Amino acid sequence: MTVLAVIAATLGAQPARAEGTLTVCLNEDIPLYSLHHGKETSGFDLKVAEAVAQRLDRKLVVQWFETKLEMDSSLTIDANALLSDKRCDLLGGYPLIKGTLGKPRVEIARLPGFDGGTADDRRRRVRLGELMPTRPYHRSVLAAVVNGTAVTKPITTLADFDGLRIAIEGGTLADAILMTWRDGRLVKQITHLIPERDDLLGRLESGAFDVTLVNLRRFDAYVAKNPGTKLKAAGFQHRIGFNMGLVGLATSADLIAAVDKAIADLDQKGELARMAAAVGLTYVPPRAPQIADNIAMSDLAEK
C-alpha cells in the first residue's frame, strides 16, 4: 500500500463531524446510567449529556459503545481509544481517579466495539492521547443492602455487619474492604460469589444471605426491575467512592471548560438530582477532592 493510500485509509476511518453537534460516547449497557437496546435509550448519563448539549446550543449525537464499567480495567483504554479516534468529543460516566486520567501507559490500543463499527474497526490500532476530565456531576458509592425480612437492625457502620451472613463478589473493591476490616474480623461470615455468574442480589433476595456491600447504582437498577423486592438500602455508604464526570482529550480544553460551566449551572439549579430521580437513580452529589487518588491497601483501613 502506498503512503497516500495509508493516509486515505486513516482519514476514511474518522467519522464525519457535523458542525453544531456534541458527540458523546456512552456505554450501551449500564442500567440507570446509560442504556441502548434497539430504538430504546435511557439513563442518567444520557440525560446529563442532553442537558449539557442544550446549554452549549448544540445537537447531541450519541456514540454507543461496549465495555464494562465495573470489574474491568479496560475502560480507561477504551475511552481513550474512542476519543483519540474522534468517535466522540466526550465520553460520559467516567470515574475521576488520578490513575485513569492524563497520559496512558500504552501508546496505541484497539477500539472497543461500538455502534456502527465494523470488523476492520476492531482490528485497527489507535494512537492514544491525554485524557482530561470535566467537573463531576455525581458520585458512585458502595452501599449496604440487606434482606429487609431478615435484618431489622440499622446498619450505620461496618461493625453492624458483625453477626450477619455476608455475601460479596470476589475480587471487587467491596471484597477488599470487608475482608480486611479490623484485620479480618468479618472473614468467617463472608461467602464469595463469582461476578457476572452468581446473582448477588437475587441470592440476597432469596434469603441465602443477610447483607452485602454493592454499588448503589446496581441496587437502584435491581429495584427498578423488581419493584416488590424485599431488599433495601440500609443507609450505610462507605467513605471510599468516586466522583463521576465526562472526559475528553486535553486538546479539547476549551470544550471541557464550557461543559464545566454547563454542569455547574445544572448543579446550582438542582437539575442533576431531578434527572437522577427521573430514572430511579439515588443521587449522591460529588465530594472533594474532585479527582480521587489511586486506592492503596492502607486506604482500606478503618478511620
C-alpha positions in Angstrom: 0.0 0.0 0.0 1.3 3.4 -0.9 1.8 6.2 1.6 -1.1 8.1 0.1 -3.3 5.0 0.4 -2.4 4.6 4.0 -3.3 8.3 4.7 -6.6 7.9 2.8 -7.4 4.8 4.8 -6.7 6.5 8.1 -8.8 9.6 7.1 -11.6 7.3 6.0 -11.7 5.7 9.4 -12.5 9.1 11.0 -16.3 9.7 11.3 -17.7 12.8 9.7 -18.4 15.5 12.3 -21.3 17.9 11.7 -20.9 21.5 12.9 -23.1 22.5 15.8 -23.2 19.0 17.3 -21.8 17.5 20.5 -20.9 13.8 20.2 -20.8 11.9 23.5 -19.7 8.3 23.8 -21.9 6.3 26.3 -21.8 2.7 27.4 -24.8 0.8 26.0 -25.4 -1.5 28.9 -25.0 0.2 32.3 -28.7 0.3 33.6 -29.8 3.6 35.0 -26.5 5.3 33.9 -26.8 4.6 30.1 -28.8 2.0 28.2 -29.3 1.4 24.5 -31.4 -1.6 23.3 -32.8 -1.3 19.8 -34.5 2.1 19.5 -34.8 2.4 23.3 -32.4 4.7 25.1 -32.4 5.8 28.7 -30.2 6.7 31.7 -28.9 9.5 33.9 -25.7 9.9 31.8 -27.8 10.3 28.7 -29.9 13.0 30.4 -26.9 14.9 31.5 -25.4 14.7 28.0 -28.7 16.1 26.6 -28.8 18.9 29.1 -25.2 19.9 28.5 -25.6 19.9 24.7 -28.7 22.1 25.1 -26.8 24.6 27.2 -24.0 24.7 24.6 -26.6 25.2 21.9 -25.5 22.0 20.2 -27.4 19.0 18.9 -26.5 15.9 20.9 -25.2 12.8 19.0 -24.6 9.7 21.0 -22.0 7.1 20.0 -22.9 3.9 21.9 -20.1 1.5 22.7 -19.5 -1.7 24.6 -17.3 -2.2 27.6 -17.7 -2.9 31.4 -17.9 -0.2 34.0 -17.2 -2.5 36.9 -14.8 -5.4 37.1 -12.8 -4.4 34.1 -9.7 -2.3 34.0 -10.0 -1.6 30.2 -12.4 1.3 30.5 -9.6 3.8 30.6 -8.0 2.5 27.4 -11.4 2.0 25.7 -12.4 5.6 26.4 -9.1 7.0 25.2 -9.3 4.9 22.0 -12.8 6.2 21.2 -11.8 9.8 21.9 -8.5 9.6 20.0 -10.2 8.0 17.0 -12.6 11.0 17.1 -15.6 8.8 17.6 -16.8 11.4 20.1 -15.9 14.7 21.7 -16.5 13.5 25.2 -17.2 10.2 27.0 -19.8 10.1 29.8 -20.0 8.2 33.1 -16.3 8.2 33.7 -14.7 7.7 37.2 -12.5 10.6 38.1 -9.4 8.9 39.5 -5.8 10.1 39.0 -4.8 6.8 37.5 -7.5 6.9 34.8 -6.5 10.4 33.6 -3.6 12.1 31.8 -1.3 10.1 29.5 -2.0 6.4 29.3 0.7 3.8 30.0 0.4 2.5 26.4 0.8 4.5 23.2 -1.6 2.6 21.0 -4.7 0.4 21.5 -7.6 -1.3 19.7 -11.0 0.2 19.7 -13.8 -1.4 21.8 -17.0 -2.5 20.0 -19.2 0.5 19.1 -22.5 1.1 17.3 -21.8 1.2 13.6 -18.3 -0.4 13.9 -17.0 -3.0 11.6 -14.6 -5.9 11.9 -11.9 -3.7 10.4 -12.6 -1.2 13.2 -12.0 -3.9 15.8 -8.6 -4.7 14.2 -7.4 -1.1 13.9 -5.0 0.3 16.4 -5.3 3.9 17.5 -2.6 6.2 18.9 -3.8 7.4 22.3 -4.0 10.9 23.6 -4.1 12.6 27.0 -7.4 12.4 29.0 -8.8 15.5 30.7 -11.9 15.4 32.9 -14.8 17.8 33.3 -16.1 18.7 36.7 -18.0 15.8 38.2 -21.8 15.6 38.2 -22.5 12.8 40.7 -20.7 10.3 42.9 -20.6 6.5 42.7 -20.7 4.8 46.2 -20.8 1.4 47.8 -23.9 0.9 49.9 -25.0 -1.7 52.4 -28.0 -3.6 51.1 -30.0 -6.0 53.3 -32.8 -8.5 53.1 -35.4 -6.5 54.9 -37.3 -9.5 56.2 -34.1 -11.0 57.8 -32.4 -7.8 59.0 -34.2 -5.3 61.1 -31.4 -3.6 63.0 -29.9 -0.4 61.5 -26.7 -0.7 59.5 -24.7 2.5 60.1 -21.1 1.2 60.2 -19.2 -1.9 59.1 -19.4 -3.0 62.7 -23.1 -3.6 62.2 -22.2 -6.4 59.6 -20.9 -8.5 62.5 -23.2 -11.5 63.2 -24.8 -11.3 59.7 -24.4 -13.7 56.8 -22.4 -11.6 54.3 -22.3 -12.2 50.5 -19.8 -10.4 48.4 -18.4 -10.7 44.8 -14.8 -11.9 44.8 -12.1 -9.6 43.6 -14.0 -6.4 44.0 -13.3 -3.3 46.0 -16.2 -4.2 48.3 -14.5 -7.6 48.8 -11.2 -6.0 49.8 -12.9 -3.6 52.2 -14.8 -6.3 54.0 -12.1 -8.9 54.1 -9.5 -6.5 55.6 -11.8 -4.7 58.0 -10.3 -4.8 61.5 -7.7 -7.4 60.5 -10.3 -9.8 59.1 -12.9 -9.8 61.8 -15.7 -10.5 59.3 -13.9 -13.1 57.2 -15.7 -16.1 58.7 -19.1 -14.6 57.9 -18.3 -13.9 54.2 -19.3 -16.0 51.3 -17.7 -15.1 48.0 -19.7 -15.2 44.8 -18.4 -15.1 41.2 -19.0 -11.8 39.5 -21.3 -11.9 36.4 -22.1 -15.6 37.1 -23.7 -15.7 40.5 -26.7 -13.5 41.1 -25.6 -11.5 44.1 -28.8 -9.5 44.8 -31.0 -12.4 43.7 -29.3 -14.7 46.3 -29.8 -12.0 48.9 -33.4 -11.7 47.9 -33.9 -15.5 48.3 -32.8 -15.3 51.9 -29.5 -17.2 51.4 -27.6 -14.2 52.9 -28.5 -11.2 55.0 -26.3 -8.3 53.8 -23.9 -7.2 51.0 -21.9 -4.2 50.1 -22.6 -3.2 46.5 -22.6 -0.2 44.1 -25.7 1.8 44.8 -26.4 2.2 41.1 -26.7 -1.6 40.8 -29.2 -1.8 43.7 -31.3 1.0 42.2 -31.3 -0.9 38.9 -32.4 -4.1 40.7 -35.3 -2.2 42.4 -36.4 -0.8 39.0 -36.7 -4.4 37.7 -38.1 -5.8 40.9 -40.4 -3.1 42.4 -41.7 -5.6 45.0 -38.3 -6.5 46.3 -37.6 -7.3 50.0 -34.2 -5.7 49.6 -33.5 -2.3 50.9 -30.6 0.1 51.2 -29.7 0.1 54.9 -28.4 3.7 54.9 -24.7 3.0 55.2 -22.4 4.2 52.4 -18.7 3.5 52.5 -16.4 6.5 52.7 -14.5 5.3 49.6 -16.3 6.4 46.5 -15.6 8.0 43.1 -16.9 11.2 41.5 -18.2 10.6 38.0 -17.9 13.0 35.1 -17.2 13.3 31.4 -13.8 13.0 29.9 -12.2 14.3 26.7 -8.8 14.8 25.2 -6.6 17.6 26.6 -6.7 19.1 23.1 -10.4 19.8 23.8 -9.7 22.0 26.8 -12.0 24.9 25.6 -14.9 22.5 25.2 -14.3 21.0 28.6 -14.3 24.4 30.2 -17.6 25.2 28.5 -19.0 21.9 29.7 -17.8 22.6 33.3 -19.9 25.8 33.3 -22.9 23.8 32.0 -22.6 21.2 34.7 -22.2 23.9 37.4 -25.4 25.5 36.2 -27.3 22.2 36.3 -26.0 21.6 39.8 -26.9 25.1 41.1 -30.4 24.7 39.8 -31.0 21.2 41.2 -31.4 19.7 37.8 -28.9 16.9 38.4 -30.8 15.5 41.3 -34.1 15.8 39.4 -32.7 14.0 36.4 -31.3 11.2 38.6 -34.7 10.8 40.3 -36.5 10.6 36.9 -34.6 7.4 36.0 -34.8 5.9 39.5 -31.2 6.6 40.5 -30.3 7.7 44.0 -28.4 10.9 43.5 -25.2 11.3 45.5 -23.5 14.7 45.0 -19.8 14.9 44.2 -17.4 15.3 47.1 -14.0 16.9 47.4 -11.5 16.3 46.0 -12.9 16.2 42.6 -10.3 13.7 41.4 -9.6 10.9 43.8 -6.2 9.4 44.5 -5.5 5.9 43.4 -6.6 3.4 46.1 -3.8 1.8 48.2 -4.3 -1.0 50.7 -3.7 1.4 53.5 -6.8 3.4 52.4 -9.0 0.4 53.3 -8.1 0.6 57.0 -10.8 1.8 59.2 -10.6 5.5 60.0 
